[in-house]
Amino acid sequence: MEGRRFSHCMLDREFREQFTDAVAVVVSDQEYAGLDIVCNGDYHLDTELAGRSWLHYPLDRWDGLTEAEFSSPSEALYDYPPGTLLNEIMARGWMWPRASAHVAEGTPLEFARLWELAQMRTERPVKFGTVSAQTLADMVKPLSGVYDDDKQLLWDMATLINRELRNLAAAGCQVIQIEEPAIHAVAAANPDDPRLEFLIEAFNHEVEGLENVEVWAHTCWGNPNMQKVYGVRSYEPSVEIFMERLNIDVWTIESKDNGGEALPHLAKYRDTNDRVKVALGVVSHRTLQADSPREVADELRGALEFVRPEMLIATSDCGFGRDGFNRAIALYKAAAIAQGANIVRAELGGSQRRVRIAEGKPLGSQSHVAVLGQGVGER
């Protein structure tokens, strides 16, 4: 799409056919794997190095940004030595526009239309996610004299994202995910960082006014080309923020690939928390070994010591895009999530959810399929 408006791209007959086919397939595969909530596969993002378009989808479309002076991130958090993959990605590969004026709406992002195209193809809720303004502002450095205050740049970006999310909610989307607010990373680096109070305020501004929507905040420790950006980090300094101070309904955490580090810090909320559900990563987005349902069940059993079952959601640590995965591995990791959840539901006395991929026979051969009128062989 290269910065073009989605609606304009859809006027191209070949693009339209390829895009709608891709979304139909990814939605169908997620249903086949047994997932209760599906997504559109982020297929509106260009196939750029290590998932750069996840960040650049809004940046390429907003006014006030110029590519005349590309820059790479220089913050210490992103300082990787030559000869490492993260240096190749973030210092030698990714480039970022500069703010030449105050950031403003330009080419419409059309989140609502992107979501509708997927939701029309399934009866299951389609979750739509977007990178947080906090991560975008971290990458963009204003030209001299444009922004006197870095906070204003972030606030402007949060306002633009919020407008898109309000349109998305008005279109009927019931599950919206804000991806990678900087709060957990900043808190892990320095729990006393004075920026945290403003980041909390900016996040709540980003999700302000979303009516009849389940708001998710996704956090992990990086995923460009399946790489961990920050090394080993702790969620402990940010647990209270996510559980008590952010206007969210679900907090997603990287757990499988982080050794379940966050879980003990949630223990004090187990019997009192009725506000924020925990979406636990039970399969890794960095390993190519397809997890088994029993492994997923083990992760969930361990989590129940710290999170009540009605407040627990099984998910992946992060998305399977950003380079690295093939579709088969992603499919069977998703299927393991659904089957592992069924194992634990049974142990808790709950009802099973259908997982077609595990049935091993064609859809039409199921004895419980209802046929209205003449059945096969009765014509």
MARNUDREN-580731 format. One line per field, with one value per residue (C-alpha): residue in three letters; x, y, z. Coordinates in nm, 4 decimals, always signed. Each point is the difference from the previous one (the first is absolute). Layout:
residu = c(ALA_...)
xx = c(X_...)
yy = c(Y_...)
zz = c(Z_...)
END
This chain:
residu = c(MET_GLU_GLY_ARG_ARG_PHE_SER_HIS_CYS_MET_LEU_ASP_ARG_GLU_PHE_ARG_GLU_GLN_PHE_THR_ASP_ALA_VAL_ALA_VAL_VAL_VAL_SER_ASP_GLN_GLU_TYR_ALA_GLY_LEU_ASP_ILE_VAL_CYS_ASN_GLY_ASP_TYR_HIS_LEU_ASP_THR_GLU_LEU_ALA_GLY_ARG_SER_TRP_LEU_HIS_TYR_PRO_LEU_ASP_ARG_TRP_ASP_GLY_LEU_THR_GLU_ALA_GLU_PHE_SER_SER_PRO_SER_GLU_ALA_LEU_TYR_ASP_TYR_PRO_PRO_GLY_THR_LEU_LEU_ASN_GLU_ILE_MET_ALA_ARG_GLY_TRP_MET_TRP_PRO_ARG_ALA_SER_ALA_HIS_VAL_ALA_GLU_GLY_THR_PRO_LEU_GLU_PHE_ALA_ARG_LEU_TRP_GLU_LEU_ALA_GLN_MET_ARG_THR_GLU_ARG_PRO_VAL_LYS_PHE_GLY_THR_VAL_SER_ALA_GLN_THR_LEU_ALA_ASP_MET_VAL_LYS_PRO_LEU_SER_GLY_VAL_TYR_ASP_ASP_ASP_LYS_GLN_LEU_LEU_TRP_ASP_MET_ALA_THR_LEU_ILE_ASN_ARG_GLU_LEU_ARG_ASN_LEU_ALA_ALA_ALA_GLY_CYS_GLN_VAL_ILE_GLN_ILE_GLU_GLU_PRO_ALA_ILE_HIS_ALA_VAL_ALA_ALA_ALA_ASN_PRO_ASP_ASP_PRO_ARG_LEU_GLU_PHE_LEU_ILE_GLU_ALA_PHE_ASN_HIS_GLU_VAL_GLU_GLY_LEU_GLU_ASN_VAL_GLU_VAL_TRP_ALA_HIS_THR_CYS_TRP_GLY_ASN_PRO_ASN_MET_GLN_LYS_VAL_TYR_GLY_VAL_ARG_SER_TYR_GLU_PRO_SER_VAL_GLU_ILE_PHE_MET_GLU_ARG_LEU_ASN_ILE_ASP_VAL_TRP_THR_ILE_GLU_SER_LYS_ASP_ASN_GLY_GLY_GLU_ALA_LEU_PRO_HIS_LEU_ALA_LYS_TYR_ARG_ASP_THR_ASN_ASP_ARG_VAL_LYS_VAL_ALA_LEU_GLY_VAL_VAL_SER_HIS_ARG_THR_LEU_GLN_ALA_ASP_SER_PRO_ARG_GLU_VAL_ALA_ASP_GLU_LEU_ARG_GLY_ALA_LEU_GLU_PHE_VAL_ARG_PRO_GLU_MET_LEU_ILE_ALA_THR_SER_ASP_CYS_GLY_PHE_GLY_ARG_ASP_GLY_PHE_ASN_ARG_ALA_ILE_ALA_LEU_TYR_LYS_ALA_ALA_ALA_ILE_ALA_GLN_GLY_ALA_ASN_ILE_VAL_ARG_ALA_GLU_LEU_GLY_GLY_SER_GLN_ARG_ARG_VAL_ARG_ILE_ALA_GLU_GLY_LYS_PRO_LEU_GLY_SER_GLN_SER_HIS_VAL_ALA_VAL_LEU_GLY_GLN_GLY_VAL_GLY_GLU_ARG)
xx = c(+0.0000_+0.3044_-0.1868_-0.3054_-0.3559_-0.1478_-0.3174_+0.2099_+0.1978_-0.3275_-0.0847_+0.2799_-0.1687_+0.3022_+0.0763_-0.3644_-0.0135_+0.3306_-0.0755_-0.3517_+0.1196_+0.2804_-0.2325_-0.2560_+0.2683_+0.1520_-0.3435_-0.0961_+0.3272_-0.0539_-0.3518_+0.1363_+0.2576_-0.2816_+0.0738_-0.2894_+0.1229_+0.1674_+0.1875_+0.0495_+0.3608_+0.1320_+0.0057_-0.0356_+0.3613_+0.2665_+0.2578_+0.2881_+0.3141_-0.0763_-0.3547_+0.0899_-0.3395_-0.1701_+0.1371_-0.0018_-0.3629_-0.1060_+0.3315_-0.0142_-0.3463_+0.0166_+0.0838_+0.2859_+0.2579_+0.2778_+0.2277_+0.2512_+0.2069_-0.0330_+0.1345_+0.0426_-0.0876_+0.2819_-0.1448_+0.2144_-0.2740_+0.0606_+0.3805_+0.1175_+0.3593_+0.0941_-0.0039_-0.3321_-0.3368_-0.1635_+0.2664_-0.0719_-0.3719_-0.0202_+0.3193_+0.0799_-0.3425_-0.2898_-0.0185_-0.2367_-0.1481_+0.0597_-0.2780_+0.0242_-0.3284_-0.2574_-0.1308_-0.3508_-0.2476_+0.0931_-0.0919_-0.2804_+0.1126_-0.3429_+0.0217_-0.3780_-0.0060_+0.2900_-0.1835_-0.3331_+0.1544_+0.1089_-0.3091_-0.2303_+0.1696_-0.0601_-0.2529_+0.2803_+0.1217_+0.2886_+0.2579_+0.1661_+0.3397_+0.2223_+0.3410_-0.0239_+0.0807_+0.2595_+0.2147_-0.0456_+0.1077_+0.3059_+0.1166_-0.0655_+0.2352_-0.1218_+0.2075_+0.1317_-0.2713_-0.2977_-0.0851_+0.1344_-0.1377_+0.0287_-0.3201_-0.1967_+0.1166_-0.1258_-0.3255_-0.0648_+0.0592_-0.2227_-0.2751_+0.0248_-0.0090_-0.2955_-0.2003_+0.0541_-0.0936_-0.3217_-0.0952_+0.0873_-0.2208_-0.2836_+0.0196_-0.0699_+0.3428_-0.0264_+0.3641_+0.2748_+0.3634_+0.2598_+0.3401_+0.3187_-0.0615_+0.3443_-0.1064_+0.1245_+0.3352_+0.0595_-0.0999_+0.2238_+0.2983_-0.0720_-0.3028_+0.0450_+0.0135_-0.1896_-0.1410_-0.2286_-0.2711_-0.0317_+0.0042_-0.2942_-0.1912_+0.0860_-0.1153_-0.3346_-0.0366_+0.0738_-0.2937_-0.2349_-0.3657_-0.0035_-0.3542_-0.1137_+0.3544_+0.2296_+0.3348_+0.3141_+0.3538_+0.2610_+0.3495_+0.2984_+0.3777_+0.0336_-0.0728_+0.1945_+0.0937_-0.0939_+0.2681_-0.0191_+0.0814_+0.0679_+0.1598_-0.1290_-0.2372_-0.2508_-0.3660_+0.0025_+0.0415_-0.2982_-0.2507_-0.1794_-0.0230_-0.1629_-0.2265_-0.1172_+0.0763_-0.0566_-0.3463_+0.0220_-0.2009_+0.2744_+0.3772_+0.1989_+0.3411_+0.2922_+0.0243_+0.1025_+0.3268_+0.0570_-0.0187_-0.3328_+0.1835_-0.3100_-0.2254_+0.1236_-0.0410_-0.3711_-0.0630_-0.1317_-0.2733_-0.1210_-0.2905_-0.0838_+0.0357_-0.3232_+0.0973_+0.2999_+0.0289_+0.3438_+0.0702_+0.2876_+0.2477_+0.0046_+0.1904_+0.3157_+0.0215_+0.3771_+0.0317_-0.0723_-0.1007_-0.3788_-0.1202_-0.2141_-0.3433_+0.1397_+0.2757_-0.2591_-0.2118_+0.3036_+0.0478_-0.3652_+0.0014_+0.3007_-0.1725_-0.3109_+0.1975_+0.0223_-0.3054_-0.3563_-0.1251_-0.2769_+0.2632_+0.2456_+0.0317_+0.2355_+0.1891_+0.3417_+0.2904_-0.0208_-0.1007_+0.1438_+0.0913_+0.3028_+0.2011_+0.0953_-0.3089_-0.1648_-0.3744_+0.0065_+0.1856_-0.2275_-0.3080_+0.1045_+0.1115_-0.3465_-0.1596_+0.2041_-0.1390_-0.3582_+0.0585_+0.2000_-0.2771_-0.2491_+0.2125_-0.0048_-0.3684_-0.0796_+0.2054_-0.1928_-0.3348_-0.0632_-0.1416_+0.2183_+0.0408_+0.0075_+0.3470_-0.0569_+0.3685_+0.0140_-0.3021_+0.1831_-0.2972_-0.1813_-0.2482_-0.2934_+0.0559_-0.0877_-0.3008_-0.1137_-0.0363_-0.3662_-0.1464_-0.3196_-0.2079_+0.1427_+0.3285_+0.2788_-0.1244_-0.3656_-0.0494)
yy = c(+0.0000_+0.2259_+0.2767_+0.0003_+0.0047_-0.3485_+0.0964_+0.1153_-0.3249_-0.1927_+0.1645_-0.2066_-0.3230_-0.2214_+0.1549_-0.0335_-0.3679_-0.0819_+0.1945_-0.1350_-0.3537_+0.0349_+0.1297_-0.2728_-0.2672_+0.1296_+0.0348_-0.3494_-0.1471_+0.1546_-0.1422_-0.3391_+0.0191_+0.0612_+0.3578_+0.1849_+0.3445_+0.0465_+0.2816_+0.1221_-0.1146_+0.3576_-0.0511_+0.3740_+0.0337_-0.0056_-0.2812_+0.2172_-0.1054_-0.1573_+0.1383_+0.3674_+0.0736_-0.0800_+0.3367_+0.1686_-0.0620_+0.3165_+0.1838_-0.0304_+0.1570_+0.2859_+0.3548_+0.1869_-0.2751_+0.0132_-0.2685_+0.2647_-0.0707_-0.3644_-0.1017_-0.3221_-0.0294_+0.1272_-0.0598_-0.2266_-0.2645_-0.0503_+0.0092_-0.3316_-0.0735_-0.0691_-0.3656_-0.0660_-0.0546_+0.2788_+0.2425_-0.1093_+0.0592_+0.3070_+0.1911_-0.0994_-0.0942_+0.1892_+0.3722_+0.2572_+0.3290_+0.3253_+0.2278_+0.3124_+0.1391_-0.0979_-0.3456_+0.0068_-0.2124_-0.0668_-0.3111_-0.1759_-0.3131_-0.1620_-0.2397_-0.0407_-0.1160_-0.2394_-0.1514_-0.0230_-0.1957_-0.2703_+0.0110_-0.0584_-0.3371_-0.1449_-0.0111_+0.0021_+0.3347_+0.1470_+0.1745_+0.2983_+0.1114_+0.2996_+0.1081_+0.2469_+0.3654_-0.0430_-0.2266_+0.2211_+0.3131_-0.1857_-0.0461_+0.3489_+0.2860_+0.3529_+0.2455_+0.2939_+0.2389_-0.2159_-0.1462_+0.1706_-0.2825_-0.3719_-0.0544_+0.2022_-0.2214_-0.3089_+0.1717_+0.1024_-0.3575_-0.1410_+0.2391_-0.1194_-0.3671_+0.0703_+0.1531_-0.3128_-0.2260_+0.1928_-0.0514_-0.3665_-0.0355_+0.1873_-0.2508_-0.2798_-0.1410_-0.1490_-0.0932_+0.2604_-0.0609_+0.2704_-0.1545_+0.0762_+0.3119_+0.0848_-0.0251_-0.3506_+0.0585_+0.3362_-0.1348_-0.3056_+0.2230_+0.2459_-0.0394_+0.3602_+0.1495_+0.3319_-0.0651_-0.2743_+0.2303_+0.1700_-0.3338_-0.1171_+0.3178_-0.0258_-0.3628_+0.0788_+0.2864_-0.2420_-0.2255_+0.2739_-0.0202_-0.3606_-0.1067_-0.3650_-0.1148_-0.2440_+0.1813_-0.2150_+0.1211_-0.2271_-0.0110_-0.2158_+0.0391_+0.0568_-0.1855_+0.1354_-0.3144_-0.2015_+0.1730_+0.0999_+0.3724_+0.0655_-0.3187_-0.1371_+0.2523_-0.0109_+0.0944_+0.0586_+0.3820_+0.0402_-0.2506_+0.2541_+0.2445_-0.2483_-0.1568_+0.3199_+0.3191_-0.0596_+0.0023_-0.3523_-0.3198_-0.2471_+0.0052_-0.2334_-0.1073_-0.1948_-0.3036_-0.3146_+0.1498_+0.2004_-0.2971_+0.1052_+0.2878_+0.2204_-0.2543_+0.0184_+0.3779_-0.0489_-0.2137_+0.2847_+0.0668_-0.3588_+0.0199_+0.3699_+0.0924_+0.0076_+0.2777_-0.1025_-0.3426_-0.1452_-0.1305_-0.2368_-0.0855_-0.3802_-0.0493_+0.1820_+0.2138_-0.0541_-0.3806_-0.2065_-0.3064_-0.0338_-0.0266_-0.2960_+0.0343_-0.1647_+0.2616_+0.2747_-0.1671_-0.0082_+0.3757_+0.0653_-0.2232_+0.1869_+0.3330_-0.0987_+0.0328_+0.3737_+0.0798_-0.1268_-0.1997_+0.2472_+0.2753_-0.2003_+0.0010_-0.2265_+0.1683_+0.0189_+0.2015_+0.2275_-0.0157_-0.2479_+0.2621_+0.2334_-0.2588_-0.3485_-0.2187_-0.2026_-0.0555_-0.3649_+0.0721_+0.2935_-0.2143_-0.2819_+0.2317_+0.1573_-0.3450_-0.0925_+0.3069_-0.1115_-0.3661_+0.0769_+0.2284_-0.2841_-0.2344_+0.2421_+0.0832_-0.3696_-0.0225_+0.2971_-0.1546_+0.2448_-0.0639_-0.0729_+0.2284_-0.1504_-0.0278_-0.1237_-0.0515_-0.2669_-0.1938_-0.1553_-0.0283_+0.2222_+0.2549_-0.1659_-0.3334_+0.1256_-0.1772_+0.3153_+0.2065_+0.0975_-0.0254_+0.1922_-0.1527_-0.2808_-0.1426_-0.1447_-0.3074_+0.0958_+0.2067)
zz = c(+0.0000_+0.0565_+0.1804_-0.2233_+0.1284_+0.0387_-0.1885_-0.2950_+0.0014_-0.0062_-0.3327_-0.1507_-0.1081_+0.0623_+0.3398_+0.1017_-0.0906_+0.1672_+0.3175_+0.0506_-0.0724_+0.2553_+0.2705_-0.0721_+0.0318_+0.3239_+0.1620_-0.1152_+0.1297_+0.3430_+0.0169_-0.1127_+0.2806_+0.2512_+0.1088_+0.1641_-0.1045_-0.3382_-0.1759_-0.3558_-0.0161_-0.0236_-0.3770_-0.0537_+0.1154_-0.2704_+0.0030_+0.1158_+0.1848_+0.3385_+0.0122_-0.0379_-0.1556_+0.3325_+0.1086_-0.3381_-0.0964_+0.1881_-0.0436_-0.3805_-0.0018_+0.2508_-0.0992_+0.1643_-0.0531_-0.2558_-0.1384_-0.1126_+0.3111_+0.0876_+0.3387_+0.1938_+0.3696_+0.2187_+0.3462_+0.2183_+0.0041_-0.3711_-0.0013_-0.1434_-0.1063_-0.3639_-0.0875_+0.1721_-0.1647_+0.1994_-0.1225_-0.3559_+0.0530_+0.2190_-0.0793_-0.3585_-0.1350_+0.1552_-0.0715_+0.1475_-0.1193_+0.1848_+0.1217_-0.2181_+0.1359_+0.2576_-0.0846_-0.1464_-0.1914_-0.3595_-0.1968_+0.1949_+0.1866_-0.0528_+0.2935_-0.0129_-0.3613_+0.0578_+0.2969_-0.1851_-0.2848_+0.2465_+0.2224_-0.2974_-0.0472_+0.3455_+0.2809_+0.2560_+0.1337_-0.1977_+0.2172_-0.1679_+0.1252_-0.0554_+0.1212_+0.2882_-0.0537_+0.2749_-0.2139_-0.3063_+0.1869_+0.1259_-0.3604_-0.1406_+0.0783_-0.0780_-0.1979_+0.2012_+0.1161_-0.1041_+0.3418_+0.3088_+0.2140_-0.0845_+0.1949_-0.2539_-0.2866_+0.1816_+0.0956_-0.3620_-0.1175_+0.2751_-0.1093_-0.3609_+0.1011_+0.2283_-0.2851_-0.2086_+0.2907_+0.0618_-0.3654_+0.0363_+0.3086_-0.1715_-0.2875_+0.2483_+0.0914_+0.3484_+0.0667_-0.0504_+0.0888_+0.0672_-0.0634_+0.1865_+0.2066_+0.1361_+0.3639_+0.0799_-0.1722_+0.1661_+0.3416_-0.0399_-0.0827_+0.2850_+0.2300_+0.1147_-0.3495_+0.0155_-0.3494_+0.1282_+0.1303_-0.3366_-0.1860_+0.2115_-0.0796_-0.3698_-0.0212_+0.1590_-0.2474_-0.2852_+0.0983_+0.1198_-0.1043_-0.1220_+0.0796_+0.0060_-0.0768_+0.1770_+0.0059_+0.0005_+0.0748_-0.1537_+0.1499_-0.0881_-0.0152_-0.3716_-0.3219_-0.3015_-0.1951_+0.3118_+0.2107_+0.3658_-0.0054_+0.3673_+0.1296_+0.3300_+0.1571_+0.2845_-0.0044_+0.3758_-0.0096_-0.2346_+0.1413_+0.2189_-0.2906_-0.2362_+0.2589_+0.1686_-0.1905_-0.3705_-0.1557_-0.1368_+0.0206_-0.0971_+0.0517_-0.2253_+0.1259_-0.1426_+0.2240_-0.1874_-0.1264_+0.3181_+0.2367_+0.1520_+0.1697_+0.0321_+0.1701_+0.3627_-0.0102_-0.0774_+0.3073_+0.2158_-0.2563_-0.0293_+0.2426_-0.0309_-0.3663_-0.2002_-0.2400_-0.2128_-0.1603_-0.0676_-0.3500_+0.0615_-0.2736_+0.0042_-0.3274_-0.1056_-0.3133_-0.0096_-0.0145_-0.3098_+0.2005_-0.0199_+0.3601_+0.1005_+0.1642_+0.3140_+0.0233_-0.0276_+0.2676_+0.2309_-0.0494_+0.0844_+0.3070_+0.1329_-0.0609_+0.1965_+0.3217_-0.0701_-0.2176_+0.0427_-0.3010_-0.0851_-0.0251_-0.2118_-0.3808_-0.1956_-0.2821_-0.1647_+0.1393_-0.3060_-0.3649_-0.2474_-0.2594_-0.0137_-0.2034_+0.1103_+0.0254_-0.2707_-0.0087_+0.1067_+0.3239_+0.0796_-0.0695_+0.2304_+0.2776_-0.0178_+0.0035_+0.3081_+0.1800_-0.0667_+0.0831_+0.3130_+0.1218_-0.0531_+0.2113_+0.2928_-0.0488_+0.0360_+0.3187_+0.1398_-0.0945_-0.2832_-0.3458_-0.3004_-0.3007_-0.3438_-0.1582_-0.3549_-0.0797_+0.2726_-0.1258_-0.2922_-0.2327_-0.2484_+0.1262_-0.1807_+0.1742_+0.3470_+0.1459_+0.1802_-0.3183_-0.0424_-0.3504_-0.0745_-0.2763_-0.2112_+0.1193_-0.2093_-0.1850_+0.0512_-0.3113)
END
